Each structure stands twice: as C-alpha cells, then as structure tokens.
Amino acid sequence: MALSRREFLAAAAATPLTAAAAATPLTAAADKPRKLVLIAGSPSHGPGEHEFNAGVLLLAECLKGVKGLETVVFRNGYPKDDSALDTADGILCYADGGRNHPLIREKRLERLGKLMAKGTGLMCAHYGVEVPKDLGGPEFLQWIGGYYEHLYSCNPMWTPEFKEFPRHPIANGVRPFSIRDEWYFNMRFRDDLTGVTPILTAVPPDAVRDGPYVYPKGPYKHIQEAKGRPEVMMWATERADGGRGVGFTGGHFHRNWKDDNFRKVVLNALLWICKVEVPAGGVESIVTDEQLAANWDDKGKKN
C-alpha cells in the first residue's frame, strides 16, 4: 500500500485510538501481575548484530522495577514447553523471520491465533516483523497491523531522524532521537492504516531509497518513486478482540539499546501490549556498558 504524504498524515490523525483510552489498564485482576513473555531467537549474524538473547535479557532487566508486571524469558528460539504463553498478557518475539519465523513454524500460527483471540498482546521486533505474505502475512495484518513483505518492503542501513511523536502511551517521555540501524520501511499495512497508529516515522533521504539495501540490494522502483514520503518504522494497533499489537523494525545493532530513547520507546510498548499503565514520562532505565556487554552469543570477537 502506497500513501501520499497527505494520506499518510490524515490516516495517522484519524486513528480512533485516544491517549486516554490506550493508557487505561485492565482492573479486573488488579492484585495479579500482568505477564510478559519474551522470546529470543537463535544466534544469528555476527557479534553485536541480532543479539536476540542478550537483547531480551537486557529488556527484562530494565523492566524489573515496573510494578504489576512479571517477565518470563525464553532464549535460543521458541520454547519447547510453551505453556507459559497460556497465561501471558503480552508476548515479544525478537528473532529472525521469513519462512523460519518461530511463530509460523509447526502450526504455531494456529496456536498463536487462539491466544490472540482471547486478547493476548503481541509485539514483534526487527527481523521478527517479516513473514511470508502467504504464511503469516494475513495473521500479522490482523494481530499487529502490518508486516515486512519480501520485495515490497526494504531494509537499508540508515539514520532516520525521529522528531515528532503521536499522543500515545508508547511515546510517553520519548524525546527526538536519531540512530543508525537497519530500519525497515514500506511495510505492508492494513488498507488506509485502519486501526494503526504510527509511532516512529521519518522521511528517508533519496540516497537511502536508491539503495543499496541489505538484502536484496535493490533498488526497487516503487521505493524510489515514493521519494519525500514519511515512512513508519514502529506502529501500534488495538484489535477488535481486545488485544494490542506492535511492530518495531529497528534492533539490528545491540549497541543501540544504550540509547535512552531507542530503549524507552520499546520498553513503553512492552508495557502497553500487556495493558500495564505506561508512566507519563515513560519507563525509566539505565544501561551500563557492563550490562550491554553481557550475555552475547558466542560468535567470536565482539565489536
């Protein structure tokens, strides 16, 4: 789906979600913590890239002080015993995607579909937003509002400037920032961004659209023809089943978790999908160099 700048801005402004509604937590079981399950993918890429295990452990550490939330971390791929998902309020999948996406293998789409139908939240990050259009694509459109489609979306290394944010709990306390990552864009969204709230948007420079992309190198004509158009790199949706979904396309470089705003917008989103109230100033956390260097996969020399 290609949108003009005017159509894009109109769709973002017309979202039915209000900050007040989005910020209201469930109160039916106020004494019981909400459960967030974080699934890290198997080791992938070189040192410092796709550090899924270290990434989810770091995020879980940053969320330790959040009242009303408990976290469960699964490392090295989809858990052999996935019974923890039955009582999850939110799920994060930070892993390699495509046809080996951990959520689409071995009839797991059916398993996830039942969880989504009862209102479980879902967030997918970086490569985890990519699924085949014929296996996971329709489900991801419904569950998180959009996905990365091979040869339609693109994945350049670049440095977007995130300057403005919507009135949405995920953006609470997030200040303008700019950081180099493999930021995907031209995602396959629902028609007219129905029910989708853009969270992180920026205009790619013409040189970024002209490639090369990470894979395939491109460039794609339809990407080049959209020069000057804002692109969405993080988005949120509230589903009719009561669940919430988020897509986040950054997360290639582990070092980026040191950036306070990059980290905060993701931590806020993890609370939001679990229906835990996001603080007005966002989730506060500190990451030291020692924490950043911990739990890397054994891939050789760190960079």
N, C-alpha and C positions, 0 to 999 in steps of 0.2 A: 504494500500500500504506500503510495507516494502522496505526501501532503505538501501543499504550498505553505509558505510562511504564515499567511493569513489563516489558512485552515488549521494549521498546527496550533497557533495561539488561541484560536477560537475553541478548539477541542479541549485544550488544557483549561481554559477559563470556564468552560461549560460543564466540567466534571461535576456529577451530583454529590460527590463526597465533600463534606464540610469538616473543617478542623475540629469543631466541637463534637461532631458525631464520631469522627475517627478516634478521638482521644478518650472516649468513654470506655472503660474496661468492663468486662463482664463481672457481675457482682453475685451471681448465684452461689458461687463457692468461694467467697472472699477469704476464707481461712485456709484454703488449699492452694499451694503454689502452682503457677502455670508451668508446664513442662516444655522445654525447648530441646529438641533432638538435633544434634549437629552431625552430619555425615560427611566425612572427609574422603576424597578419592584416593586411589592407589598412587604411589610415586610416579611422577611424570616430569618430563623436561629436565633441564639442568639445574644445578644448585641455585637456589634463590628464586626459581620460577616454578609455578604450580606447586608451592609448598602447602598442599592441602592439609596435611596432618598438623604441621606447625601452625597454620592459619587458624584452624578451628579451635585448637588448644589455646591459642592467644585470645581469640574472641571469647571463649568460655571463661578465661581468666578475667577478662575485662568486665564480664557480666556478674562476677561473683558477689558484688556488693548490692545488686539490684534486689530489693525486697519483692517477694511474691513471685520469684522466678527460680526454677531449678533447671540445670542443664545436664544433658547426657551426651557424651561424645563417643562417636564410633570412628575409629581410624582405619585406614587402608581399605576403603571400599564399603559397599553395602553390607550391613551386619548379617552374619549367618543366622543369628536369632534376632528377628526384627520385632519382637513382641513389644518393645518399648514404644513403638510407633502407635500402638493401640490407644495409649493414654497420652500421646503427645498433643499439645495445643499448637505447636509450630514445629516445622521441620526446615532445616537448612541443608541444601545439597551443594557442596563446593567441591567439584570434581570434574574430570574430563567428561566431555559429552559426545555428541554424534551417535553412531549406531551402537557404541559401547556404553552409552549413558547408564549409570547404575539404576536409575529409576524406570528404565524402559525394558530392561532385560528380564527374561524368565517370568513373563506375565505380571511384572510388578506394576504395570500401568493399571491393571485391574485392582490390585491391592491398594495402590495409592488412590484410585478413584473412589473406593469405599471410604477412605479416610477423609478425602476432600468433601464427599457428600455429607459428612456429619460436621463439617465446618473447621477441619484442621487447616492451619495456615501453612503456606509453603513459600520458601524463598530459594531461588537458585542463583548462583554466583559464577561469574566468568564463564569458562567453557561449559559449565553446568547449565547455561541457558540455551545451549544448542542441542536440538533433537531433530531427527529426520521429519520432513513435513508429512510423511505417510506413517510415521510411528512415533507418536508423542506430540507432534505438531498440534493437532486438534485439541488434545488434552491440555497442553501448555497454554494455548489460547484461552481456554476456559479457566484453568487453575491460577495462572499468574498474569494473564492478559497479553502475552506475546512471547516470542522466542527467536533465536538466531536460526535463519534458514540458509543452508549452504547455497552459494552462488547468487543469493539475493541480498543477504546481509554481507558486511565486510568487517575485517579485523586488523586495521592498521595500528602500528605503534605511533602514538602521538600524544600531545599535551593539551587537552582541552582546557578552557577557562570557564569554570562554573561560577557565574556571577550572581544569578538570581535563583530563588527557590520558591516553591509554592507554599501556601498556608496549609501545611500538612504536618502531622506529628513526626514523620520521618525526617523532616527538615529542621526540627527544633534545635536551636543552638548552632546550626551549621553555618559557617561563615564562608565567603568566597574563597575558592582554592583552585589550584592548577597543579596537575601532577601527570607525569609521563607513565603510560600504561598501554596495554593492548586493549584499548577501548573499542568494543564492537559498536556498530550503528547500522541504521537502516533495518531495524528489526522488523519481523513480521508481526504486526499488531492486529488486534481486532479492528474491523472496519470502523473508520472515523474515531479511533481510540475510545470506543464506547466503554465507559466504566474504568478507563485507565487514566491515572494521574501521573504525568511526567514529574520526576523528582530531580534528576540531573540532566540538564540539557546544555548544549553548546553548539556553536557553528564551526564545523571543520574547515580549516583553510583549504583553498583549492588544491594545493600540493598534496594534501592528505587524501583527498578524493581521487587524485590522479595516480595514487599508488607509489611504490608497491605496497600491497597488503601482506600480512604474514603468510596466509595461505588460503586459496591460491593467490598468486602475486597480483593478478588483475592487470590493469584496472577494468572495472565494469562500466559500461556505457551508462546504465541507469543511475549509477552512483555519481558519475561525472556530471550528468545532466541536472542534478539537484544542487549544484553549487549555490552557496548562500543560504541554504535551508538549515534551520536548527535541527539537531538530532537528539534523540532521547537515549541516554545510557544507563538510566535507572528509572524504574517506574513502579507503581503500586496499583492494586485493584482490590475492591471488595466484591466478593462473589454473592450470588443470589442464595447460596447455601449457608451464608453467614461467615464463611472463611475468608481469609485475606491472602493475597499473593504479592510477591515482589520479585523483580528481576534486576540484577546488578551485573553489568558487563565488565567492570574492572576486576582486579585481583590477580593479574598475571605475576607481578613482581612482589615478593614477600616484603621487601623493604618499605613498600608503600603503607603498610599497616602502622608505621611510625608517624605518619601524618595525622594530626588530630582530627581534621575534618573528614578526611577519607574514612578514617576508622569510625568516627561518630555517626556518620550517616548510615553505615552498615549496622552498628550496634542499635541505633534507634529503630531500624527496620526489623531487627530480630525481636525486639520487644513488641513492636506493632503487630507482627503476624501472630504473636501469642496473646494479643489483646491485654497486654500489660501497659499501663499508662506510661507514656514517654514523658520524662521531666521536661519542663518548659525550656530549660537550657540544654536539653539533650542528655545522653548518657556520658557522664564524665569518666575519663580513664587516663591512666598514664602508662606508657610502654617504654621500658628501658632498653638500652642496647643489649643487655644480657637476656632479657625476655625475647627480644627479636631474634637473637641468635640461637634460641633453644628449640629443640625438637625437630630440627631439619631432617629430612630423609637422607639416607646415606647414598649420595650421588657423586661423591668426590669432593674436591676443593670448593669451599664456599666463596661466593663473590660479594 
